[in-house]
Amino acid sequence: MKFKAEIDIMPQEALLDPQGKAVSNSMPNIGLPEISGVRIGRHVRLFIDANNQAEAESKVDDACKKLLANLIMETYSFQVEAV
């Protein structure tokens, strides 16, 4: 079976996010002072060949832990669906 994974990788809450801070500080300048606390991460989409949903999720989790996310500085979450 083929599965699609949507993965969100974000800096850990305890760490500074210079990009997010710069965007937050710019919001009042563009007329959006009510927006604050911006955090910037990345989104990854990938496809997996697996026998079932559990196996696909396990492969995505392994990919995140071993390559896609730096677990010292980042957290990740994902959703897997059959395609």
N, C-alpha and C positions, 0 to 999 in steps of 0.2 A: 504494500500500500504506500501511497505517497501522502506526506503531511507537510503542512506549512507552519512555520514557527514565526511569531512576532515577538521580538526580544527588546526590552527597554533596559538600558544600562545608564545608571545615574551615579553621580558622586555621592559618597556617604554623607549623611546629614551633618556629621561632626566636622567635616572638612570644608575649607573655603572653596568657593566656586567663583573665580574671578570673572569668567564670561557671564555668569548669571548676575553677578553684582553689577557689572557694567550695564547690562540690559535693564536691570531694576532701576539703576540710577538715571537712565535715559527716559524712562516712562513719563515722568512729569514734563519733560521737554517736548514730548509729542502729544501732550494733552491727555495722558492716561495716568494721573497721579494715584488713582485707586488701585493700580497694579503694583504689587511688590513681591519680594521673596522669590524671584525667578531663579530656577535651577536649570542648567543646561546639561543634557546628557546626549545619548545617541540611541538610534533605533536601528535594529538589524532584522532583516527578513531573510529566512533561508528555507530550503526544502529538504525533506528527509525521506529516505526510503526505509521503512520499518514494517515489521509484521503486525504491530498494533499500537494503540495510542500510548500505552505505558512505555513501550520500547522507544518510541519517538521522543517522548518527554525525557527519558533517561539520556538519550543521545544529545539532546539540546542542553540539558543540565551539564553534561560532561564538557561540551563545547564551550559553554559559558565559563566553567571553572578552569579549564585548561588553556583557553586562548582568548575568548572574546572580552572577558571582564578581568580587571585587576582587583582581586578580592580585598586587597589591603586598602584600596581607595574607593572602590565602587561596589554598588549593589546591583542586582539584576532581577528582573521578573520576566516571565514569558507565558505565552499562550500557544497551544498547539492544536491545529484542527486538520481533519482529513480533507484532501482536495481531490 
